[in-house]
Amino acid sequence: MTEKSQELSVKDKDAVLIIDDDAFMLKVLYRVLQKEYTLYQAGSSEEAIEVLRGRHVKAILCDHVLPGQSGLDFLITLKQRNPQIKSVLFSAALEVEQFIKAINEGQIFRFIKKPASPTDIQQAVRAAVRQYDIEALQQQLLRDQKDIDKQVYSAPYWLYRLRVVARQSFRYGAPLFGNILALMLALGVIALSVGICIILIIYFVKSYLGIDIFPQSHLLSR
């Protein structure tokens, strides 16, 4: 693999932040996750806040016992500020009820009890990143649906459908003849619509206003 391809593969990796005040544990977690993710490290909640500035992080793997603010309190605060990021908390402490409550209320995504195997850690982080992607996709679909609704209600529906068909034709390599036929059909629909409108206007003027647009004397003189 060339240096350029290696650089691209690193850029394409999802970003994960690992937080632990134990330098040795940080190295262990880094080795477990480095092949799959772009990793950032922090030794406290304060450092984690600085690391998160300007970075697009999908998941956080955080120890509960940290200097100053605990890992659980930090993740609860982070949830209020940035609910998109998924958090995985790991700890050797037996505060099970508190952790379960945090999970049930959606404040953290997963809890891992120490000591944890590399497989347990990898599976938890994968699930967190996958959940982040699922929710991001759902939000994008909702935005796309809103855009479609605006287009449908701001213009005649057949014009919208025509544009969709044209896009699909070019995307999937439809023959040029098919595109020309679709354009001719659209022009025919426009001409027919204009003609119908003109006929209705003439009928309205003649029937309701009593104006004879085409007098019989004019027709008989021919």
Secondary structure, DSSP 8 states (H G I E B T S, - for coil): --HHHHHHHHHHSEEEEEE-S-HHHHHHHHHHHTTTEEEEEESSHHHHHHHHTT----EEEEES--SSS-HHHHHHHHHHH-TTSEEEEEESS--HHHHHHHHHTTS-SEEEESS--HHHHHHHHHHHHHHHHHHHHHHHHHHHHHHHHHHHHHS-HHHHHHHHHHHHHHHTT--HHHHHHHHHHHHHHHHHHHHHHHHHHHHHHHHHS---SS-HHHHHT-
